[in-house]
């Protein structure tokens, strides 16, 4: 198809950022709503592109290619398949909701905030669409600076935003440098940056030691981004310090860049090495799942609790990925289970973005009113804030994997695939599901909403001078959460539309290894 869907979806946010930067700074209302309008365009285009996508074809569609840097043999090469298309939609959706929410809550340096957010959207979308390693790396790095500034400037002063932003930057940069060196080594042996071509060439096959070094260099970059244990320590600090919209994008999309990189680059480039190291990476997945859940249970800061839950939930993704990589024979009877595990891993990324993004919005709802996230300061709010209670209950139950909601489907697929291939890992991993239910029900639902409501305690934390909207969820907060609740329910009840797209691409990728 000649219509440049991918270019428009990627660069319209950049055009919007440039125009927004030219609007006088004292016209804050115009800047906010112009940015929201601009973010709607990629969202609509991603929906149209998904509707036009041929689900039965697991390969790339809507391809765009042009010579970019002839000296480097680098091309502007973009494409989309069933792995990337749900993630592009997730990015555009969460960006629009984040900007809409921020239009009501951001009061400081408005122009800079919205310009940086649109630039961040461009970088994230570009990663999901790039099919050239140079282009992939450029977009990968573009998103680093806006998020660094969003955390450092708009973060809460008591949460050490500058420290958290620098920690986030350094962690990501270390992984990025290792990945760049591996990319250069791959190019020097294959002569191409084309991601699809490299997958079929068996890069560094003649240099086993160099192949192992490149594998772990790329693994490090993606593991930091996911984040896997023990590379996760930047995440709780960054989440806690970031403004609400920054936390939503950080958990909802930025973590998925690492997961997407594993599926698009590391697994197809080095399938034999991935199979060789699968048992070890599987142990990392189990530690991430169980450790993340245990540490979440120990938290009393609501935002930090949800941040550690991301370490646990992305461990499910890693388990599905490892199960899919554990054998290579395309005639193997385990191929179906491998495809199920990989499809579950991809769906877990989408579901985690919807659910955890919603949880961070809900933390923002209560924090804007009280300026505290201490779970011990709440109690009995189900009577005071019934709408908020209902929305949080549904989102929390989706997070713990209640049947009928989105979290259950992806976890079921991951464990169904892994149990056939790596049964011991799957059995141990079930512990994390029990722990997740414990910290959601005990720490969030019980401490915030149940028990006796204390008017005295509420007066001590509520800030009526700062908060001018309704006491329970304001209309803009309900509108922000409504699409996320819709997808939690839709994917939980009828996952076929998204799962068919993902499964066709997963099967194609595994069949080509």
Beta strands, then each sheet from edge to edge (+ up, - down):
strand 1: 61-69
strand 2: 74-80
sheet 1: 1+ 2-
end
